[in-house]
Amino acid sequence: MALVVLQPHGLGDHIFCMSLVHQIADRQEIIWPVLEHFIPGLRFAYPEINWLPTGLLGSQIENYKRIGQVNGHTIAPIRWADQLTKVPYKDCMRSKYDLYGLDWNTWKDFAFKRNYDKESKLFYDVLKLQLDEPFRLINRRFTSLESKSVNIPESKKIRNIEMQSIQGFSLFDWSRVIEMASEIHTVGTSINYIIELLSIQAENVVLYKRLPDENHYHNYDYILKRHHYIYT
């Protein structure tokens, strides 16, 4: 018997729900179907999880929308938590914990494993950064496939580093870049959960709305507590 987690997309959701999943697993094996391009990074960051590409377990399991058992597996339908708990979409993140009567603030209790070798290679060899070099980190893209983007201004005073998918590196491997950035300007997306788990040099994190999809920050602003955020 295993706990099957139904939250296939949203890397930020995966990070946010890690503590929840471990609390409800109760020593069961954890099987988590996700979008295939997330798997290499997730397998290193959370090696105790059995990460599988979506579709392998079949639609009977992966589309199950209730807490229960299917084919001997315990189903955690956190993808539909806001519907199951009948709360507005702005509470979609905390509802995943509310579904099980757990405190959502515990999400930070479960840190990801860092690949310091890859972090260094990305920082020094790929981006050609130096520790004493000020730079603005810009993250314009959002959605699991990075299919949408917003306008974020570049700095005219310091170097601009734009986050993008680089073969062989995951979002987790950007941790050193995030920590060392002088400024961080980002759309609201999965990087926010990485930032919350890191000690950063930037005095502020400037956030941009997911236009035109969202004109607010209500569904995640209450989660961001560790740093000083500027909502544009």
Residue pairs with C-beta under 8 A, 6 or more apart in sequence:
1 28
1 29
1 72
1 73
1 74
2 28
2 29
2 30
2 31
2 50
2 73
2 74
3 21
3 24
3 25
3 26
3 28
3 29
3 30
3 31
3 73
3 74
3 76
4 31
4 32
4 33
4 57
4 61
4 70
4 73
4 74
4 75
4 76
5 17
5 21
5 30
5 31
5 32
5 33
5 76
5 78
6 33
6 62
6 64
6 75
6 76
6 77
6 78
6 79
6 80
7 13
7 14
7 17
7 32
7 34
7 78
7 79
7 96
8 33
8 34
8 35
8 54
8 62
8 79
9 34
9 35
9 144
10 144
10 190
11 38
11 42
11 144
11 171
11 190
12 189
12 190
12 191
12 192
12 193
13 78
13 93
13 96
14 32
14 34
14 38
14 42
15 107
15 112
15 190
15 193
15 194
15 197
16 93
16 96
16 107
16 193
16 223
17 78
17 96
17 107
18 46
18 107
18 110
18 112
19 106
19 107
19 108
19 109
19 110
20 78
20 96
20 97
20 100
20 102
20 104
20 106
20 107
21 30
21 32
21 49
21 76
22 30
22 110
23 100
23 102
23 106
24 76
24 100
24 102
28 74
29 50
30 48
30 49
30 50
31 49
31 50
31 52
31 57
31 73
32 42
32 49
32 50
32 51
32 52
33 52
33 53
33 54
33 55
33 56
33 57
33 62
34 42
34 51
34 52
34 53
34 54
35 53
35 54
35 144
35 145
36 53
36 54
38 51
38 144
38 170
39 51
39 52
39 53
40 170
41 170
41 171
41 172
41 173
42 49
42 51
42 170
43 49
43 51
44 113
44 115
44 170
44 172
45 112
45 113
45 114
45 115
45 170
45 172
46 112
46 113
47 113
54 62
55 62
60 70
60 71
61 70
61 71
61 73
61 75
64 70
64 75
64 77
65 77
65 80
65 83
65 84
66 75
66 77
66 84
67 75
67 76
67 77
67 84
67 99
68 74
68 75
69 75
77 84
78 96
78 99
81 92
81 95
81 96
81 98
81 99
82 88
82 89
82 91
82 92
82 95
84 95
84 99
85 91
85 95
85 98
85 99
87 95
87 98
89 219
90 218
90 219
91 98
91 219
92 219
93 104
93 219
93 220
93 223
94 104
94 222
94 223
96 104
97 103
97 104
97 106
97 107
98 104
104 223
107 223
108 196
108 197
111 197
112 172
112 197
114 172
114 175
115 172
115 173
116 176
118 168
118 169
118 173
119 173
119 174
119 175
119 176
119 177
120 176
122 166
122 169
122 173
122 174
122 176
122 177
123 129
123 176
123 177
123 180
124 130
126 166
126 169
127 161
127 177
129 135
129 161
129 177
129 180
131 180
133 159
134 158
134 159
134 182
135 158
135 159
135 160
135 161
135 181
135 182
135 183
136 154
136 155
136 158
136 159
136 160
136 161
136 181
136 182
136 183
136 184
136 185
137 161
137 163
137 177
137 178
137 181
137 183
137 184
137 185
137 186
137 202
138 152
138 154
138 160
138 161
138 162
138 163
138 185
138 186
139 152
139 162
139 163
139 184
139 185
139 186
139 187
139 189
139 191
140 149
140 150
140 151
140 152
140 162
140 163
140 187
141 147
141 148
141 149
141 163
141 164
141 187
141 189
142 148
142 149
142 150
142 187
142 188
142 189
142 210
143 189
146 165
148 210
148 213
149 187
150 187
150 208
150 209
150 210
150 211
151 208
152 185
152 186
152 187
152 208
153 185
154 160
155 183
158 182
158 183
161 177
161 181
163 174
163 186
163 191
171 190
171 191
171 194
172 194
174 191
174 194
175 194
175 198
178 184
178 191
178 194
178 195
178 198
178 200
179 198
179 199
179 200
179 201
180 201
181 200
181 201
181 202
182 201
182 202
183 202
183 204
183 206
184 195
184 200
184 202
184 204
184 205
184 206
185 206
185 208
186 192
186 195
186 205
186 206
186 207
186 208
187 207
187 208
187 209
187 210
188 207
188 208
188 209
188 210
188 214
188 217
188 220
189 210
192 205
192 207
192 220
192 223
192 224
193 223
195 205
195 226
195 227
196 223
196 224
196 225
196 226
196 227
200 227
202 227
203 228
204 227
204 228
204 229
204 230
205 224
205 227
205 228
205 229
205 230
206 229
206 230
206 232
207 217
207 229
207 230
207 231
207 232
208 232
209 215
209 216
209 217
209 232
217 231
221 229
221 231
